[in-house]
Amino acid sequence: MTAILALAIALITSALLPVDIFLVSYMKNQNGTFKEWADANVTRQIEDTVLYGYYTLYSIILFSVFLWIPFVYFYYEEKDEDDTSSCSQFQAALKYTLGFLMVCAALLLIGAFVPLDVPQKRNSTEWEKVKFLFEELGSSHVLAALSFSISSLTLIGMLAAVTYTAYGMSALPLNLIKGTRSPTYERLENTEDIEEVEQRILRIKSKQCKDGRPLPTRDRRNLQQLEERLRILRRRERHLEFIEKSCWTKFCGAMRPLQIIWGVFFILVALLFTISLFLSNLDKALHSAGINSGFIILGTNLTNPLNMLLPVLQTHNMTLVDGKPGNVTTYVAKVCDADAPKDQCTITRTYLFLHKFWFFSAAYYFGNWAFIAVFLIGLIVSCCKGKKSVIEGEVDEDDSDISDDEPCVYYG
């Protein structure tokens, strides 16, 4: 229940992001003008509603990460003791959970009092152009503490994305395209390996029969290793024989073209995302306000494919009258960036909330470069690797014959 509810809370919080983007975009027409209902008061109410939603959900996440989940985990671990009472379980779990609470308290205190002023260059005024992005969020210490704590957790999530998601984005599609080895050919190879190992075992045992003396230590060790190898090969034989005759294997063979299509689709999506991320990072490296601002970019200078597929960027209208009576007011659509008037562009609450501290934005920037690097490494490794075994992960060396149940029929 704890795992399901905590995951549900995280997913609900993630679902708030597209809602935030939609509400900001929905306030304007295609030509960049605000809709009739989107006056200053209504706009602020919508922004506050979304922000309060983030407050609530992020607070629940902090409660789950630093109190609820640790307590339930340690309480469950204490049940392993036979003579443990519920009271002692509660005390032990609470004792270990206090450590997490101390970490949470430290993050909240640091976030509440860490200085947000950034050292400025004498001849640079770019940071002044983007200060209003953060000033809109207010100077509440409670908000700063919550933002700092959540941003710290997102860095842990970014590490998981860099080390796991980035590699999976390249490995999964290529594995779908390459498919698995044929169970028939793999079984033939396994049979040959069994015969070879059996012959080597017989040769070693024949040494003992010649003169009756016990085998040397080296031969006994080799014999033990060969017998263990033979046991694993015979287990593989049983698994491969079962898979070769199963209906699921025939079904997967029939669905092979669809599997290749999905693999090509996923690798194209992965390349689109990675190329867009690269161009976005390159744009920040060339045109941002620098590391002291968290690589905040002053307008989009390099267009990436992902932005071209997303809805049209929100724009604001700049009014031109040349002072002459009777002239018609014209509107020029411009992209919303740091140079736009404050009352003409609405910033998503997500951006303001997670980018309140410039050093987290800088960490996200370098994390994106690491993501791209791991993706490319995974792409090269996946291309060089051969097809996976049809029973990969099903037969381990530390498995015993006693636990050799009927093989699973669900194979890719």
Secondary structure, 3 states (H helix, E strand, C coil): CHHHHHHHHHHHHHHHHHHHHHHHHHCECCCCCECCCCCHHHHHHHHHHHHHHHHHHHHHHHHHHHHHHHHHHHHHHHHHCCCCCHHHHHHHHHHHHHHHHHHHHHHHHHHHHCCCCCCCCCCCCHHHHHHHHHHCCCCCHHHHHHHHHHHHHHHHHHHHHHHHHHHHHHHHHHHHHHCECCHHHHHHHHHHHHHHHHHHHHHHHHHHHHHCCCCCHHHHHHHHHHHHHHHHHHHHHHHHHHHHHCHHHHHHHHCHHHHHHHHHHHHHHHHHHHHHHHHHHHHHHHHECCHHHCCCECCCCCCCHHHHHCCCCCEEEEEECCCCCCCCCEEEEEECCCCCCCCCCCCCHHHHHHCCCHHHHHHHHHHHHHHHHHHHHHHHHHHHCCCECCCCCCCCCCCCHHHCCCCCCCCC
